[in-house]
Amino acid sequence: MLPVVVTMNGWSGNPNPGNVSNEQAMLDTRVATAFQVKKSCYGAWRLCQLLAKDGWCYNRKTIANSMKRQGLVAKWPEIQGNHP
C-alpha cells in the first residue's frame, strides 16, 4: 500500500508524482494539435468543446493554462469591408 499524506485541509500528496508531468505533456500535445488543426482561431472555450467531442474532457481553465504554457494565442477574426 502506498503512503498517503493527509493534512488539516485534506489531500496533500500524490502517490504517483511522475504521472502528473506525463499527463500534462499529453494534454499539451492534444491542445497544440487541436489548435493547429483549427488554424489558431479557437480559444480555450472552443478547444474544450472540440476535445470533449473526441472524448477528452478537460476544464476550460486547464486548457487555458496549457495554452499559456505553450504561448498559444487565438487570432481575432479580420473584419471585412468598410467599417466606421
CNS distance restraints for C-alpha pairs under 8 A (distance, minus, plus):
assign (resid   2 and name CA) (resid  15 and name CA) 6.47 0.50 0.50
assign (resid   3 and name CA) (resid  15 and name CA) 7.01 0.50 0.50
assign (resid   4 and name CA) (resid  13 and name CA) 6.67 0.50 0.50
assign (resid   4 and name CA) (resid  14 and name CA) 7.74 0.50 0.50
assign (resid   4 and name CA) (resid  15 and name CA) 6.66 0.50 0.50
assign (resid   5 and name CA) (resid  11 and name CA) 6.85 0.50 0.50
assign (resid   5 and name CA) (resid  12 and name CA) 5.87 0.50 0.50
assign (resid   5 and name CA) (resid  13 and name CA) 5.67 0.50 0.50
assign (resid   6 and name CA) (resid  10 and name CA) 5.56 0.50 0.50
assign (resid   6 and name CA) (resid  11 and name CA) 5.12 0.50 0.50
assign (resid   6 and name CA) (resid  12 and name CA) 5.64 0.50 0.50
assign (resid   6 and name CA) (resid  13 and name CA) 7.46 0.50 0.50
assign (resid   7 and name CA) (resid  11 and name CA) 6.51 0.50 0.50
assign (resid   7 and name CA) (resid  12 and name CA) 6.22 0.50 0.50
assign (resid  16 and name CA) (resid  20 and name CA) 7.85 0.50 0.50
assign (resid  17 and name CA) (resid  21 and name CA) 7.86 0.50 0.50
assign (resid  18 and name CA) (resid  22 and name CA) 6.78 0.50 0.50
assign (resid  19 and name CA) (resid  23 and name CA) 5.96 0.50 0.50
assign (resid  20 and name CA) (resid  24 and name CA) 6.07 0.50 0.50
assign (resid  21 and name CA) (resid  25 and name CA) 6.04 0.50 0.50
assign (resid  22 and name CA) (resid  26 and name CA) 6.35 0.50 0.50
assign (resid  23 and name CA) (resid  27 and name CA) 6.13 0.50 0.50
assign (resid  24 and name CA) (resid  28 and name CA) 6.08 0.50 0.50
assign (resid  25 and name CA) (resid  29 and name CA) 6.20 0.50 0.50
assign (resid  26 and name CA) (resid  30 and name CA) 6.27 0.50 0.50
assign (resid  27 and name CA) (resid  31 and name CA) 6.08 0.50 0.50
assign (resid  27 and name CA) (resid  66 and name CA) 7.40 0.50 0.50
assign (resid  28 and name CA) (resid  32 and name CA) 6.00 0.50 0.50
assign (resid  28 and name CA) (resid  66 and name CA) 5.75 0.50 0.50
assign (resid  28 and name CA) (resid  67 and name CA) 7.62 0.50 0.50
assign (resid  28 and name CA) (resid  70 and name CA) 7.61 0.50 0.50
assign (resid  29 and name CA) (resid  33 and name CA) 6.06 0.50 0.50
assign (resid  30 and name CA) (resid  34 and name CA) 6.15 0.50 0.50
assign (resid  31 and name CA) (resid  35 and name CA) 5.95 0.50 0.50
assign (resid  31 and name CA) (resid  47 and name CA) 7.26 0.50 0.50
assign (resid  31 and name CA) (resid  63 and name CA) 7.06 0.50 0.50
assign (resid  31 and name CA) (resid  66 and name CA) 7.26 0.50 0.50
assign (resid  31 and name CA) (resid  67 and name CA) 7.22 0.50 0.50
assign (resid  32 and name CA) (resid  36 and name CA) 6.16 0.50 0.50
assign (resid  32 and name CA) (resid  67 and name CA) 7.69 0.50 0.50
assign (resid  32 and name CA) (resid  72 and name CA) 7.88 0.50 0.50
assign (resid  33 and name CA) (resid  37 and name CA) 6.16 0.50 0.50
assign (resid  34 and name CA) (resid  38 and name CA) 6.26 0.50 0.50
assign (resid  34 and name CA) (resid  47 and name CA) 6.94 0.50 0.50
assign (resid  34 and name CA) (resid  50 and name CA) 7.83 0.50 0.50
assign (resid  34 and name CA) (resid  51 and name CA) 7.73 0.50 0.50
assign (resid  35 and name CA) (resid  39 and name CA) 6.39 0.50 0.50
assign (resid  35 and name CA) (resid  40 and name CA) 5.29 0.50 0.50
assign (resid  35 and name CA) (resid  41 and name CA) 7.44 0.50 0.50
assign (resid  35 and name CA) (resid  42 and name CA) 6.45 0.50 0.50
assign (resid  35 and name CA) (resid  47 and name CA) 7.24 0.50 0.50
assign (resid  36 and name CA) (resid  40 and name CA) 5.70 0.50 0.50
assign (resid  38 and name CA) (resid  42 and name CA) 6.40 0.50 0.50
assign (resid  40 and name CA) (resid  72 and name CA) 7.92 0.50 0.50
assign (resid  40 and name CA) (resid  73 and name CA) 7.27 0.50 0.50
assign (resid  40 and name CA) (resid  74 and name CA) 5.20 0.50 0.50
assign (resid  40 and name CA) (resid  75 and name CA) 6.02 0.50 0.50
assign (resid  41 and name CA) (resid  74 and name CA) 5.00 0.50 0.50
assign (resid  41 and name CA) (resid  75 and name CA) 5.15 0.50 0.50
assign (resid  41 and name CA) (resid  76 and name CA) 7.10 0.50 0.50
assign (resid  41 and name CA) (resid  77 and name CA) 7.74 0.50 0.50
assign (resid  42 and name CA) (resid  46 and name CA) 5.63 0.50 0.50
assign (resid  42 and name CA) (resid  47 and name CA) 6.04 0.50 0.50
assign (resid  42 and name CA) (resid  74 and name CA) 5.68 0.50 0.50
assign (resid  42 and name CA) (resid  75 and name CA) 7.76 0.50 0.50
assign (resid  43 and name CA) (resid  47 and name CA) 6.09 0.50 0.50
assign (resid  43 and name CA) (resid  64 and name CA) 7.87 0.50 0.50
assign (resid  43 and name CA) (resid  73 and name CA) 7.31 0.50 0.50
assign (resid  43 and name CA) (resid  74 and name CA) 5.36 0.50 0.50
assign (resid  44 and name CA) (resid  48 and name CA) 5.93 0.50 0.50
assign (resid  44 and name CA) (resid  60 and name CA) 5.82 0.50 0.50
assign (resid  44 and name CA) (resid  61 and name CA) 7.47 0.50 0.50
assign (resid  44 and name CA) (resid  63 and name CA) 5.62 0.50 0.50
assign (resid  44 and name CA) (resid  64 and name CA) 5.10 0.50 0.50
assign (resid  44 and name CA) (resid  67 and name CA) 7.54 0.50 0.50
assign (resid  45 and name CA) (resid  49 and name CA) 6.57 0.50 0.50
assign (resid  45 and name CA) (resid  60 and name CA) 5.70 0.50 0.50
assign (resid  46 and name CA) (resid  50 and name CA) 6.11 0.50 0.50
assign (resid  47 and name CA) (resid  51 and name CA) 6.00 0.50 0.50
assign (resid  47 and name CA) (resid  63 and name CA) 7.58 0.50 0.50
assign (resid  48 and name CA) (resid  52 and name CA) 6.11 0.50 0.50
assign (resid  48 and name CA) (resid  57 and name CA) 7.30 0.50 0.50
assign (resid  48 and name CA) (resid  58 and name CA) 6.44 0.50 0.50
assign (resid  48 and name CA) (resid  59 and name CA) 7.02 0.50 0.50
assign (resid  48 and name CA) (resid  60 and name CA) 5.71 0.50 0.50
assign (resid  48 and name CA) (resid  63 and name CA) 6.78 0.50 0.50
assign (resid  49 and name CA) (resid  53 and name CA) 6.40 0.50 0.50
assign (resid  50 and name CA) (resid  54 and name CA) 6.77 0.50 0.50
assign (resid  51 and name CA) (resid  55 and name CA) 6.41 0.50 0.50
assign (resid  51 and name CA) (resid  56 and name CA) 5.16 0.50 0.50
assign (resid  51 and name CA) (resid  57 and name CA) 6.61 0.50 0.50
assign (resid  51 and name CA) (resid  58 and name CA) 7.83 0.50 0.50
assign (resid  52 and name CA) (resid  56 and name CA) 4.86 0.50 0.50
assign (resid  52 and name CA) (resid  57 and name CA) 4.82 0.50 0.50
assign (resid  52 and name CA) (resid  58 and name CA) 7.39 0.50 0.50
assign (resid  58 and name CA) (resid  62 and name CA) 6.50 0.50 0.50
assign (resid  58 and name CA) (resid  63 and name CA) 6.89 0.50 0.50
assign (resid  59 and name CA) (resid  63 and name CA) 6.57 0.50 0.50
assign (resid  60 and name CA) (resid  64 and name CA) 6.15 0.50 0.50
assign (resid  61 and name CA) (resid  65 and name CA) 6.08 0.50 0.50
assign (resid  62 and name CA) (resid  66 and name CA) 6.28 0.50 0.50
assign (resid  63 and name CA) (resid  67 and name CA) 6.18 0.50 0.50
assign (resid  64 and name CA) (resid  68 and name CA) 6.15 0.50 0.50
assign (resid  65 and name CA) (resid  69 and name CA) 6.12 0.50 0.50
assign (resid  66 and name CA) (resid  70 and name CA) 6.33 0.50 0.50
assign (resid  67 and name CA) (resid  71 and name CA) 5.94 0.50 0.50
assign (resid  67 and name CA) (resid  72 and name CA) 4.90 0.50 0.50
assign (resid  67 and name CA) (resid  73 and name CA) 7.13 0.50 0.50
assign (resid  68 and name CA) (resid  72 and name CA) 6.15 0.50 0.50
assign (resid  68 and name CA) (resid  73 and name CA) 7.75 0.50 0.50
